[in-house]
């Protein structure tokens, strides 16, 4: 089945009562045609008094480009609702799918017989659709935060843009290091190529796996 706005909203209401005691406020649900993700929880960040960070303007986004069994769509919706819950409550986690996320996920799986995963396991056909197999050289910034999280950003192959990206992130005081690699791995086709000061959080093992054999760039 392909996901629809009505279906996603109905499941959100159902799972909000079942798993979250109906504590999650209504949230914008967007159905698009992305091929880089099945579901994603988006939000914005802002600073409050005394430097505290707040997440706001949450959106749950799902892609109608994928034809999945209903139980997989349900697990995907619950997965993104866990992200929404953690972000809304301002709960600190060790990574995007860290200890808090996994504890909630494991509890729901154990108590309700669900099969929620840290990442969506696509069929070979779906995985092929999500990959850009054209050989293309990209510069990937690997960002290590002081709190232990890691992430990536595809940046323009221009030294001044790379330096500006690194310097801009380092000014936050939260970044421990920014290193640049040049790679042809098509995994990174899913990330926008720009100079925006953004980081897409990934597990370090996944980053290392896709940068195996990549060349380090000194800027």
VONU-645545 format. One record per residue (C-alpha): residue number from 1; residue in three letters; x, y, z. Coordinates in nm, 2 decimals. Layout:
BEGIN
{marmi:NUM&tipa:ala&c1:X&c2:Y&c3:Z}
...
END
This chain:
BEGIN
{marmi:1&tipa:unk&c1:0.00&c2:0.00&c3:0.00}
{marmi:2&tipa:unk&c1:0.10&c2:0.36&c3:-0.04}
{marmi:3&tipa:unk&c1:0.05&c2:0.61&c3:0.24}
{marmi:4&tipa:unk&c1:-0.21&c2:0.88&c3:0.24}
{marmi:5&tipa:unk&c1:-0.27&c2:1.19&c3:0.45}
{marmi:6&tipa:unk&c1:-0.59&c2:1.04&c3:0.59}
{marmi:7&tipa:unk&c1:-0.43&c2:0.71&c3:0.68}
{marmi:8&tipa:unk&c1:-0.13&c2:0.87&c3:0.85}
{marmi:9&tipa:unk&c1:-0.35&c2:1.10&c3:1.05}
{marmi:10&tipa:unk&c1:-0.57&c2:0.81&c3:1.16}
{marmi:11&tipa:unk&c1:-0.27&c2:0.61&c3:1.27}
{marmi:12&tipa:unk&c1:-0.12&c2:0.91&c3:1.45}
{marmi:13&tipa:unk&c1:-0.43&c2:0.95&c3:1.66}
{marmi:14&tipa:unk&c1:-0.45&c2:0.57&c3:1.73}
{marmi:15&tipa:unk&c1:-0.09&c2:0.54&c3:1.83}
{marmi:16&tipa:unk&c1:-0.09&c2:0.86&c3:2.03}
{marmi:17&tipa:unk&c1:-0.35&c2:0.71&c3:2.26}
{marmi:18&tipa:unk&c1:-0.20&c2:0.36&c3:2.26}
{marmi:19&tipa:unk&c1:0.17&c2:0.44&c3:2.31}
{marmi:20&tipa:unk&c1:0.19&c2:0.80&c3:2.43}
{marmi:21&tipa:unk&c1:-0.11&c2:0.84&c3:2.66}
{marmi:22&tipa:unk&c1:-0.26&c2:1.09&c3:2.42}
{marmi:23&tipa:unk&c1:0.01&c2:1.35&c3:2.52}
{marmi:24&tipa:unk&c1:0.14&c2:1.44&c3:2.18}
{marmi:25&tipa:unk&c1:-0.02&c2:1.76&c3:2.03}
{marmi:26&tipa:unk&c1:-0.15&c2:1.74&c3:1.68}
{marmi:27&tipa:unk&c1:0.13&c2:1.78&c3:1.43}
{marmi:28&tipa:unk&c1:0.15&c2:1.87&c3:1.06}
{marmi:29&tipa:unk&c1:0.17&c2:1.55&c3:0.85}
{marmi:30&tipa:unk&c1:0.32&c2:1.59&c3:0.50}
{marmi:31&tipa:unk&c1:0.29&c2:1.33&c3:0.23}
{marmi:32&tipa:unk&c1:0.55&c2:1.38&c3:-0.05}
{marmi:33&tipa:unk&c1:0.72&c2:1.18&c3:-0.32}
{marmi:34&tipa:unk&c1:1.08&c2:1.17&c3:-0.18}
{marmi:35&tipa:unk&c1:1.29&c2:0.87&c3:-0.26}
{marmi:36&tipa:unk&c1:1.56&c2:0.95&c3:0.00}
{marmi:37&tipa:unk&c1:1.35&c2:0.85&c3:0.29}
{marmi:38&tipa:unk&c1:1.03&c2:0.66&c3:0.38}
{marmi:39&tipa:unk&c1:0.95&c2:0.87&c3:0.69}
{marmi:40&tipa:unk&c1:1.12&c2:1.15&c3:0.87}
{marmi:41&tipa:unk&c1:1.05&c2:1.39&c3:1.16}
{marmi:42&tipa:unk&c1:1.15&c2:1.74&c3:1.08}
{marmi:43&tipa:unk&c1:1.17&c2:2.04&c3:1.32}
{marmi:44&tipa:unk&c1:1.33&c2:2.38&c3:1.37}
{marmi:45&tipa:unk&c1:1.56&c2:2.49&c3:1.66}
{marmi:46&tipa:unk&c1:1.57&c2:2.81&c3:1.85}
{marmi:47&tipa:unk&c1:1.76&c2:2.95&c3:2.15}
{marmi:48&tipa:unk&c1:1.58&c2:3.04&c3:2.47}
{marmi:49&tipa:unk&c1:1.69&c2:3.23&c3:2.78}
{marmi:50&tipa:unk&c1:2.02&c2:3.11&c3:2.94}
{marmi:51&tipa:unk&c1:2.13&c2:2.94&c3:2.61}
{marmi:52&tipa:unk&c1:1.87&c2:2.65&c3:2.64}
{marmi:53&tipa:unk&c1:1.78&c2:2.51&c3:2.30}
{marmi:54&tipa:unk&c1:1.42&c2:2.44&c3:2.20}
{marmi:55&tipa:unk&c1:1.28&c2:2.23&c3:1.91}
{marmi:56&tipa:unk&c1:0.96&c2:2.35&c3:1.75}
{marmi:57&tipa:unk&c1:0.75&c2:2.35&c3:1.43}
{marmi:58&tipa:unk&c1:0.75&c2:1.97&c3:1.41}
{marmi:59&tipa:unk&c1:0.64&c2:1.79&c3:1.09}
{marmi:60&tipa:unk&c1:0.60&c2:1.42&c3:1.02}
{marmi:61&tipa:unk&c1:0.69&c2:1.36&c3:0.66}
{marmi:62&tipa:unk&c1:0.62&c2:1.03&c3:0.47}
{marmi:63&tipa:unk&c1:0.69&c2:0.93&c3:0.11}
{marmi:64&tipa:unk&c1:0.42&c2:0.79&c3:-0.12}
{marmi:65&tipa:unk&c1:0.69&c2:0.67&c3:-0.35}
{marmi:66&tipa:unk&c1:0.71&c2:0.35&c3:-0.16}
{marmi:67&tipa:unk&c1:0.47&c2:0.05&c3:-0.17}
{marmi:68&tipa:unk&c1:0.49&c2:-0.12&c3:0.17}
{marmi:69&tipa:unk&c1:0.29&c2:-0.37&c3:0.37}
{marmi:70&tipa:unk&c1:0.06&c2:-0.19&c3:0.62}
{marmi:71&tipa:unk&c1:0.24&c2:-0.32&c3:0.93}
{marmi:72&tipa:unk&c1:0.56&c2:-0.16&c3:0.79}
{marmi:73&tipa:unk&c1:0.38&c2:0.17&c3:0.74}
{marmi:74&tipa:unk&c1:0.25&c2:0.15&c3:1.10}
{marmi:75&tipa:unk&c1:0.60&c2:0.08&c3:1.24}
{marmi:76&tipa:unk&c1:0.74&c2:0.37&c3:1.03}
{marmi:77&tipa:unk&c1:0.47&c2:0.61&c3:1.17}
{marmi:78&tipa:unk&c1:0.55&c2:0.50&c3:1.53}
{marmi:79&tipa:unk&c1:0.92&c2:0.54&c3:1.46}
{marmi:80&tipa:unk&c1:0.87&c2:0.90&c3:1.36}
{marmi:81&tipa:unk&c1:0.64&c2:0.96&c3:1.66}
{marmi:82&tipa:unk&c1:0.91&c2:0.85&c3:1.90}
{marmi:83&tipa:unk&c1:1.14&c2:1.11&c3:1.74}
{marmi:84&tipa:unk&c1:0.85&c2:1.37&c3:1.79}
{marmi:85&tipa:unk&c1:0.80&c2:1.26&c3:2.15}
{marmi:86&tipa:unk&c1:1.17&c2:1.29&c3:2.24}
{marmi:87&tipa:unk&c1:1.21&c2:1.63&c3:2.06}
{marmi:88&tipa:unk&c1:0.89&c2:1.77&c3:2.20}
{marmi:89&tipa:unk&c1:0.98&c2:1.68&c3:2.56}
{marmi:90&tipa:unk&c1:1.33&c2:1.81&c3:2.52}
{marmi:91&tipa:unk&c1:1.48&c2:1.48&c3:2.62}
{marmi:92&tipa:unk&c1:1.86&c2:1.45&c3:2.57}
{marmi:93&tipa:unk&c1:1.97&c2:1.14&c3:2.39}
{marmi:94&tipa:unk&c1:2.31&c2:1.01&c3:2.30}
{marmi:95&tipa:unk&c1:2.24&c2:1.02&c3:1.92}
{marmi:96&tipa:unk&c1:1.95&c2:1.04&c3:1.68}
{marmi:97&tipa:unk&c1:1.87&c2:0.67&c3:1.76}
{marmi:98&tipa:unk&c1:2.04&c2:0.66&c3:2.09}
{marmi:99&tipa:unk&c1:1.97&c2:0.50&c3:2.43}
{marmi:100&tipa:unk&c1:1.64&c2:0.69&c3:2.49}
{marmi:101&tipa:unk&c1:1.51&c2:0.62&c3:2.14}
{marmi:102&tipa:unk&c1:1.60&c2:0.25&c3:2.16}
{marmi:103&tipa:unk&c1:1.45&c2:0.22&c3:2.51}
{marmi:104&tipa:unk&c1:1.11&c2:0.35&c3:2.39}
{marmi:105&tipa:unk&c1:1.13&c2:0.15&c3:2.07}
{marmi:106&tipa:unk&c1:1.22&c2:-0.17&c3:2.25}
{marmi:107&tipa:unk&c1:0.94&c2:-0.12&c3:2.51}
{marmi:108&tipa:unk&c1:0.68&c2:-0.08&c3:2.23}
{marmi:109&tipa:unk&c1:0.81&c2:-0.38&c3:2.04}
{marmi:110&tipa:unk&c1:0.81&c2:-0.60&c3:2.35}
{marmi:111&tipa:unk&c1:0.48&c2:-0.49&c3:2.49}
{marmi:112&tipa:unk&c1:0.28&c2:-0.47&c3:2.17}
{marmi:113&tipa:unk&c1:0.44&c2:-0.71&c3:1.93}
{marmi:114&tipa:unk&c1:0.57&c2:-0.44&c3:1.69}
{marmi:115&tipa:unk&c1:0.88&c2:-0.46&c3:1.48}
{marmi:116&tipa:unk&c1:1.00&c2:-0.10&c3:1.48}
{marmi:117&tipa:unk&c1:1.36&c2:-0.07&c3:1.36}
{marmi:118&tipa:unk&c1:1.63&c2:0.20&c3:1.39}
{marmi:119&tipa:unk&c1:1.62&c2:0.23&c3:1.01}
{marmi:120&tipa:unk&c1:1.37&c2:0.12&c3:0.75}
{marmi:121&tipa:unk&c1:1.47&c2:-0.21&c3:0.59}
{marmi:122&tipa:unk&c1:1.39&c2:-0.18&c3:0.22}
{marmi:123&tipa:unk&c1:1.35&c2:-0.45&c3:-0.03}
{marmi:124&tipa:unk&c1:1.62&c2:-0.47&c3:-0.30}
{marmi:125&tipa:unk&c1:1.39&c2:-0.30&c3:-0.54}
{marmi:126&tipa:unk&c1:1.32&c2:-0.02&c3:-0.30}
{marmi:127&tipa:unk&c1:1.68&c2:0.02&c3:-0.20}
{marmi:128&tipa:unk&c1:1.77&c2:0.05&c3:-0.57}
{marmi:129&tipa:unk&c1:1.51&c2:0.33&c3:-0.61}
{marmi:130&tipa:unk&c1:1.66&c2:0.52&c3:-0.32}
{marmi:131&tipa:unk&c1:2.02&c2:0.50&c3:-0.46}
{marmi:132&tipa:unk&c1:2.17&c2:0.74&c3:-0.71}
{marmi:133&tipa:unk&c1:2.40&c2:0.50&c3:-0.88}
{marmi:134&tipa:unk&c1:2.56&c2:0.75&c3:-1.11}
{marmi:135&tipa:unk&c1:2.93&c2:0.79&c3:-1.03}
{marmi:136&tipa:unk&c1:2.97&c2:1.14&c3:-0.90}
{marmi:137&tipa:unk&c1:3.24&c2:1.29&c3:-0.68}
{marmi:138&tipa:unk&c1:3.12&c2:1.46&c3:-0.37}
{marmi:139&tipa:unk&c1:3.29&c2:1.64&c3:-0.08}
{marmi:140&tipa:unk&c1:3.15&c2:1.51&c3:0.25}
{marmi:141&tipa:unk&c1:3.20&c2:1.70&c3:0.57}
{marmi:142&tipa:unk&c1:3.21&c2:1.47&c3:0.88}
{marmi:143&tipa:unk&c1:3.10&c2:1.66&c3:1.19}
{marmi:144&tipa:unk&c1:3.18&c2:1.54&c3:1.54}
{marmi:145&tipa:unk&c1:2.99&c2:1.71&c3:1.82}
{marmi:146&tipa:unk&c1:3.12&c2:1.74&c3:2.17}
{marmi:147&tipa:unk&c1:2.83&c2:1.55&c3:2.31}
{marmi:148&tipa:unk&c1:2.93&c2:1.24&c3:2.11}
{marmi:149&tipa:unk&c1:2.69&c2:1.27&c3:1.82}
{marmi:150&tipa:unk&c1:2.82&c2:1.25&c3:1.46}
{marmi:151&tipa:unk&c1:2.68&c2:1.36&c3:1.13}
{marmi:152&tipa:unk&c1:2.76&c2:1.46&c3:0.77}
{marmi:153&tipa:unk&c1:2.69&c2:1.73&c3:0.52}
{marmi:154&tipa:unk&c1:2.76&c2:1.74&c3:0.14}
{marmi:155&tipa:unk&c1:2.93&c2:2.07&c3:0.06}
{marmi:156&tipa:unk&c1:3.04&c2:2.24&c3:-0.26}
{marmi:157&tipa:unk&c1:3.39&c2:2.14&c3:-0.39}
{marmi:158&tipa:unk&c1:3.52&c2:2.49&c3:-0.33}
{marmi:159&tipa:unk&c1:3.79&c2:2.55&c3:-0.07}
{marmi:160&tipa:unk&c1:3.65&c2:2.88&c3:0.05}
{marmi:161&tipa:unk&c1:3.30&c2:2.73&c3:0.09}
{marmi:162&tipa:unk&c1:3.44&c2:2.43&c3:0.28}
{marmi:163&tipa:unk&c1:3.63&c2:2.66&c3:0.52}
{marmi:164&tipa:unk&c1:3.33&c2:2.88&c3:0.57}
{marmi:165&tipa:unk&c1:3.11&c2:2.58&c3:0.66}
{marmi:166&tipa:unk&c1:3.37&c2:2.45&c3:0.91}
{marmi:167&tipa:unk&c1:3.43&c2:2.79&c3:1.07}
{marmi:168&tipa:unk&c1:3.06&c2:2.85&c3:1.09}
{marmi:169&tipa:unk&c1:2.99&c2:2.53&c3:1.28}
{marmi:170&tipa:unk&c1:3.29&c2:2.57&c3:1.51}
{marmi:171&tipa:unk&c1:3.16&c2:2.91&c3:1.62}
{marmi:172&tipa:unk&c1:2.87&c2:2.73&c3:1.80}
{marmi:173&tipa:unk&c1:3.10&c2:2.58&c3:2.06}
{marmi:174&tipa:unk&c1:2.93&c2:2.25&c3:2.03}
{marmi:175&tipa:unk&c1:3.14&c2:2.10&c3:1.75}
{marmi:176&tipa:unk&c1:3.46&c2:1.92&c3:1.82}
{marmi:177&tipa:unk&c1:3.58&c2:1.87&c3:1.47}
{marmi:178&tipa:unk&c1:3.49&c2:1.90&c3:1.10}
{marmi:179&tipa:unk&c1:3.68&c2:1.69&c3:0.85}
{marmi:180&tipa:unk&c1:3.64&c2:1.67&c3:0.47}
{marmi:181&tipa:unk&c1:3.65&c2:1.37&c3:0.25}
{marmi:182&tipa:unk&c1:3.61&c2:1.32&c3:-0.13}
{marmi:183&tipa:unk&c1:3.41&c2:1.02&c3:-0.23}
{marmi:184&tipa:unk&c1:3.21&c2:0.86&c3:-0.51}
{marmi:185&tipa:unk&c1:2.98&c2:0.66&c3:-0.28}
{marmi:186&tipa:unk&c1:2.63&c2:0.71&c3:-0.40}
{marmi:187&tipa:unk&c1:2.50&c2:0.68&c3:-0.04}
{marmi:188&tipa:unk&c1:2.56&c2:1.06&c3:-0.01}
{marmi:189&tipa:unk&c1:2.34&c2:1.15&c3:-0.30}
{marmi:190&tipa:unk&c1:2.05&c2:1.16&c3:-0.06}
{marmi:191&tipa:unk&c1:2.19&c2:1.47&c3:0.12}
{marmi:192&tipa:unk&c1:2.16&c2:1.82&c3:-0.03}
{marmi:193&tipa:unk&c1:2.48&c2:1.98&c3:-0.16}
{marmi:194&tipa:unk&c1:2.49&c2:2.33&c3:-0.02}
{marmi:195&tipa:unk&c1:2.68&c2:2.56&c3:0.22}
{marmi:196&tipa:unk&c1:2.40&c2:2.57&c3:0.47}
{marmi:197&tipa:unk&c1:2.52&c2:2.52&c3:0.83}
{marmi:198&tipa:unk&c1:2.33&c2:2.20&c3:0.87}
{marmi:199&tipa:unk&c1:2.43&c2:1.85&c3:1.00}
{marmi:200&tipa:unk&c1:2.25&c2:1.53&c3:0.91}
{marmi:201&tipa:unk&c1:2.31&c2:1.30&c3:1.21}
{marmi:202&tipa:unk&c1:2.42&c2:0.94&c3:1.15}
{marmi:203&tipa:unk&c1:2.58&c2:0.67&c3:1.35}
{marmi:204&tipa:unk&c1:2.96&c2:0.69&c3:1.33}
{marmi:205&tipa:unk&c1:2.98&c2:0.32&c3:1.21}
{marmi:206&tipa:unk&c1:2.75&c2:0.40&c3:0.92}
{marmi:207&tipa:unk&c1:2.96&c2:0.71&c3:0.82}
{marmi:208&tipa:unk&c1:3.28&c2:0.51&c3:0.84}
{marmi:209&tipa:unk&c1:3.13&c2:0.23&c3:0.63}
{marmi:210&tipa:unk&c1:3.04&c2:0.46&c3:0.34}
{marmi:211&tipa:unk&c1:3.37&c2:0.66&c3:0.36}
{marmi:212&tipa:unk&c1:3.59&c2:0.35&c3:0.35}
{marmi:213&tipa:unk&c1:3.86&c2:0.43&c3:0.09}
{marmi:214&tipa:unk&c1:3.77&c2:0.80&c3:0.07}
{marmi:215&tipa:unk&c1:4.04&c2:1.06&c3:0.04}
{marmi:216&tipa:unk&c1:4.08&c2:1.32&c3:0.32}
{marmi:217&tipa:unk&c1:4.09&c2:1.68&c3:0.20}
{marmi:218&tipa:unk&c1:4.30&c2:1.94&c3:0.39}
{marmi:219&tipa:unk&c1:4.15&c2:2.29&c3:0.36}
END
